[in-house]
């Protein structure tokens, strides 16, 4: 049986218990090494705590341990017999919204944590907005600290109802609510004995069974951005990662932005010939005709061609400390292609500053083969780069007209 991988991100307001939830998830799924647990136990005793503070399993930076908060994205890897997991534990503070965008940009699921005593707060709404903006396929509303409200069903239902109203306004397609107590362990890895009114899965059970790999589906549009051109005499191999859909030997393909067509006569993966390749495989492709193809070109097949345009409109999150202003000359990186561009509009705003969520319109010097972000998160996303020092400025999610 093939064991697949789920990438997921966590987000929560300050003191909602997010790091404790992640620590509990790692601890109870037996994904913590003995020396890690010993270090946490020692640090907890030094703080005067009798029980291990499982939040320390994720708050790895010294500044975080001293302040008791999460200020950076911490990536954790763990596995169960059913699935492998890549976890992005993201900060909750408003000034670290850009960190959540970074962590959730490749996630297939987001866990938004809420304190059962406080309910939906401003940061909860902001985290939901980011999840909606990034089109995260699955969202879990983890209502934490249920032990502190007496495990009352009414407290849980009130929060779910309020969050549902906000999710509908944002266009969030749906979410799965789970009542938990990270401190005690209720409904994290094992089902709770304190909430017999809840008939749904524990958090880990849900994570193990949620569908993944939507862009690898055979009915997804085939998108193959060329990363390298490898020449063997007169034969050219076009290498890169198939970011969505599938390619087969014999497929008729289109090369963008030139519009030239050809046929696939060979596919290799790790040097082994293949008849078919599926996303997200790294492959090399040989075509029947000699074409002028270079890094940044995109090979596509089948129906659903990308839109070729120099005018890019997108939702955006500004990541840099320096603001983005109308008229700024930038570089736009889309898959493997980097082109010069100019910022034409910021949704009526004068500028975007760090952590701002807004809109951006840019004009590129060369055409790009774009998909709507709602169709493909890989070929519908881009970043704006400062041409002076190469710093990342803004993340964009394409919205085609």
Steps between C-alpha positions, in 0.01 A plus 500: 500500500631846404526740793420854387596833655276772643638852533305700758535825688383617842390848598348649811482817704740561785450260793247283315729206573621434146852392594357275771264344244787429261714369786217273613453376143870412474521352850187285491574372148840388635687730262733648764852370551603412855769772516250762378252404770776504762601852394138616529464341843819673617391838363158458662652419841723807470182704457352345814248285311428150625378357168686531168398810305432342161496843335879498525512219244410756234620831644857427396644850477662629817304825474177302481589287802582808705185688399267201484374597154548379143672754272617296202382216280621169646486201268453157658504160335328195643322189383244239597447163330232665282668823386805727514454860617679830442377752756552875477442649846437869428489808727176647629589869537362742241854625425591147389217456249766467229642199684160329490477573127840337454405194703153454352589573136578134426270346763209277405340551841498776761417459868359823644504490878246678720494530879163362615478776763562788257335373182563658161730803535655740250800275434268204440329700229836604355625139493178392329548780246854377425374142460231624259750720314741211456220261401610242757292195401410387853453699823464363852354722773659360816312636801761461774490509880164325515600381848484862619135537395391172655495320165167670426350430159324838497832688529637303204188548286496877561855533368433275200193704408687830524795370297264357237349844442842655451616214276198552275583871463858411399393237251673225698349185344464310827669397822506216750449597868666283768479567877836432668702549815865510402617516862313185602502325161126485426426432132858571390628148434247303703126559521383676813310327777369840618296597192261219418288753311771526233484218243770620260865396467794596718738746334765245398234264368372779277852591385569138409190468283441838333548485119826646366663566166236693305755641252639151440156383384490361148230750402709801611652702213854383411755769583874443455720810557843439346782535752801372303579415139739202484674438169635160396639560153207596282244376754347742751345396830277752675521448876289627787211415728157412367300727730151381408321233299676232298703463180519191275722392217307586184327807647475806278637796692515878476803705602428837661547787437606417140187295424701238311368143504668161503461143625658326799719212385667424832465553876769415753480501880830450685647376174233232454267519195133548586183482293317742728599757764280637779534819706709571702765283332831649385557384145668574168306508174610450138300645213467385141611838359791731568348801669648818646413421862682641802466532877174671591299364206200286588393179327128417524277225366130433466208733557503804726787705357651771723432866424787682330512859626721791602236654728484317831232563763529325834418488865815573695677483833792736545793325666781754514574776750539753216161599352380423148383807308330571168768556237756270665711305253531141615579149383213252484582133552239252380595130519845493333456824306620842620404815309520875553178670609354826623235545770199669338242494781459392863123479517473872557749500789804725495728218617513158661699461820621188680220249573242692295244293310389681187494500121767564239502554124830475314606531137775259394762554232432154355185287489437238769298178477269533800225301665250637747623425851168328569585249225868446575687629803834431332445674166265762643752636752796736465732716705624852441872552555711811562735517198760687706570232761286198407280529811148357484244781519149366440318172449226505237205269427378546141135586439426476129213709359 
